Amino acid sequence: MSPLITIKSASLANVDTSQDAFDSEFALVNSLQSLVRKQFKKNIGFEREFDCGFGIADAIIFEYKRRKAALNLGQITPSWAYTLKQLPLKTNFDAEHISKISGASLSLSKKAIKEFVDAGYCKQKENGIYVKVKEPENIVDTIKAVEAKLKDWKRALWQASRYKTFANESWVVLDKKHANPAIKNIDEFKRYNVGLATISIEGDYLVHFSPVEETHFSEIAYWKANAMIAQSLLN
């Protein structure tokens, strides 16, 4: 699925070509979403306004697994997904242990355990003692985060860099009409390993720099993002 999307140009329907530039970032993301839907099959997801706690990405693009075991992660509150992942398989634990490894209160830890049990990841052995019987599976392997901007490439680059906390690739997508300053500073994108692409009001899409896929900076954020994606797919 790399680069962000592989087509170089497309003719988008229902676009007012009397304009020479996008009038909003929302419209720009609409065009990007249309291109993604044209190119990819049904198991490619496109989520807008994705808030994983490290800035709100204008969009994320991902290839998701259709297996029920992976979708099951959507039954867990996203902020608890990594705690569930941390628990050793077939090892006893209690609410105090959950509280210790998560930093949450005892009452919240008990609620989390109930979620783990209800979703089939854990079982109760005796009063207050539980055991993990199934590992959670991530719904996506690679997350590509997008920051869309009409002009301000410097701010876009800074924001996109933050998404590396949970994403494996971060991209800036700019309005082609105003992209020359960013293109002239392509070395800044290479320095931070953030992709740069442009899209025009006519639907012309061009990749100027494709980043190297990286390991996400935070396992906590990555598993939270996976649980959020699974929840969205379940809904």
Secondary structure by P-SEA (a helix, b strand, c coil): ccccccccbbbbccccccccccccaaaaaaaaaaaaaacccccbbbbcccccccccccbbbbbbbccccccccccccccaaaaaaaccccccccaaaaaaaccccaaaaaaaaaaaaaacccccccccbbbbcbbbbbcccbbbbbbbbcccaaaaaaaaaaacccccbbbbbccccccaaaaaaaaaaaaacbbbbbbccccbbbbcbbbcccccccaaaaaaaaaaaaaaaac
